[in-house]
Amino acid sequence: MDKNILFEDIKIKQWIGKQDIAVTEVIADSRKAASGKLFVAVRGVNVDGHTFVPQVIENGVKVVVCEELPANCPADVTFIVVDDSAQALGQLASNWNGRPSEKLKLVGITGTNGKTTTVTLLYQMAQKLGYKAGLLSTVRNIVDRTVYPSTQTTPDPLLLHSLLAQMVEVGCDYCFMEVSSHAAHQRRIAGLKFAGGIFSNLTQDHLDYHKTLAEYLKAKKMFFDGLDKDAFAIVNADDKNGLVMLQNCAAHKYTYALKTMADHNCKIIESGFEGMQLNLDGTDLWTRFVGKFNAYNLTAVYAASLKLGFNRDEVLSVLSNMDFVDGRFQCFRSKSGKTAIVDYAHTPDALENVLQTIIDINDGEHHIITVTGAGGNRDKTKRPIMAAICAKMCDKVVLTSDNPRNEKPEDIIADMRAGVLPPFDKKVLSVVDRTEAIRTACMLAQPGDIILIAGKGHETYQEVNGVKHHFDDREVVAQIFENE
C-alpha cells in the first residue's frame, strides 16, 4: 500500500529511516511480529507495547510506530513517532482496510445498560426492512448473516476495521455497534466515521477501571465529542447525563424520553409478562418486550430508524414483531406455573429496573425470588449495593457465583452480604454453586412465583481461575423445569 494512503490523517511528529516502506500487515501484538509487518507500540492498561519494540525488531519487523524512540534505533528500521499510538492504530487499521466505515452507515450505541438490546434490534430492523447490515455487540458479531463469536463489547481496532471491510465487501448498507467506555477511553474507536450515536443511560459500573463516575462519564462523552456535523446524536433526556453528552457535540441533536418532553416520546399503556402496549409519538403498538427499560430501548431504536430515513409506518410494524434478545428478560414457564426470568442485569441500576418491572407486573400477588452474584476482579463497590437492592425488593435472595475469575466466590458473596442490613438479611441465602443456587430458588418457589436469575444472561460459560467452563443459566433452568 502507498505510504501516503496508509498514513493519511495521521499526524506524524518524526519520521526516522527509509521513506519507501513495504508493509504486509499492521499489528499491535508483539507475538505476531515477522518480516514485512508494521508494529504499533500501544500503551495498554497493563502492558506498554513500547517494551516489546526490541523484541519485534529482532523478529524481523522493519517499521515501528511509537510515541517514544527506543534506546537503540537500528539503521535498517523505520521509526514513525506520533503523539498517540492508540489513535494512530485505529486510523492505520481504517486506512489499511480501505476506510470501510465511510462506505456504510455506522451507528454506535453507548451507555451503561441497553446497548446490546438496542444494537441487536436496530440490526433486526435493517434486515427486516430489506437492507444488508452488520452487528458488533457483546453477544456476537455479524457480517450480514454470518455470525462470529464476540470476546469484547467493542473489538480491537484491527479486528473492528477488518469486520467492517467484510461488511462493505458483501454489500452491507448499515452497521450497528456497541461502544463501551473502555473502547472510547482506549481509542479503540479511532479511525471510525459514525453516521450517528445513541446514549441510553449512565449508572454505576466499571469503577474498577474508571475509578470515578466523573471519569466514566467523560469516557462516554468522548464518543459524542467525536461525532461530526453530518452525524446525528440521540440521547435519553430522562437521564440527567443525556444532555451532558450533547454539550460541544457537533452532530444534529435529538432526544427521546418516557417522562419528559422530548423529540420522541413513549408511554407505556399496559404491561404484562407477555408484552407491552406502547404509545410512540402518538401511535399505539403492541410489543412482546417487557419493562420500562425495554420501552427506552425500543424508543431509541424507533428514533434512530427515523434518522436513518426508514419509513415510519414500516418501522412501527417491525417494532411490533421484533424477536427477543438472548438473555435479556427471557421468560421460562414450568409445568406447575412458576416463571423464571433470565436477564443479564449485573449493575445496581439494571437489577433495580428488572425487579421493578417484575414487581409492577406481579402486583404483589406472588413471591419474587432472585438468584444473583457479582463478577470477580471487577468493580467491588457495586457488590453490596446490588445485594441490598435484591434483599429490599424481593421475598428471597440466593447469592451465588457469577464469573469469579481469579477471586474466591465465597469472598465475592461476603462482599455482597455486607450490604444487606437487618431485617432484610433474613431473606438472604448463600449457595456458592450456581446450578445448585438456581435449583434452590426453583424449589423455594410456589406455583405463580417469579424467579429472577440475574447477571449472566446470554453467556454460555462461567470463568473460574482463568478457565471458561460451559455454563448457561437458560439451559439450567429449562432442565430443572423439565424435570419438575
Secondary structure, 3 states (H helix, E strand, C coil): CCHHHHCCCCCEEEEECCCCCCCCEEECCHHHCCCCEEEECCECCCCEHHHHHHHHHHCCCCEEEECCCCCCCCCCCEEEEECCHHHHHHHHHHHHCCCHHHCCEEEEEECCCCHHHHHHHHHHHHHHCCCCEEEECCCEEEECCEEEECCCCCCCHHHHHHHHHHHHHCCCCEEEEECCHHHHHCCCCCCCCCCEEEECCCCCCCHHHHCCHHHHHHHHHHHHHCCCCCCEEEEECCCCCHHHHHCCCCCEEEEEECCCCCCEEEEEEEEECCEEEEEECCEEEEECCCCHHHHHHHHHHHHHHHHCCCCHHHHHHHHCCCCCCCCCCEEEECCCCCEEEEECCCCHHHHHHHHHHHHHHHCCCCCEEEEECCCCCCCCCHHHHHHHHHHHHCCEEEECCCCCECCCHHHHHHHHHCCCCCCHHHHEEECCCHHHHHHHHHHHCCCCCEEEEECCCCCCEEEECCEEEECCHHHHHHHHHHCC
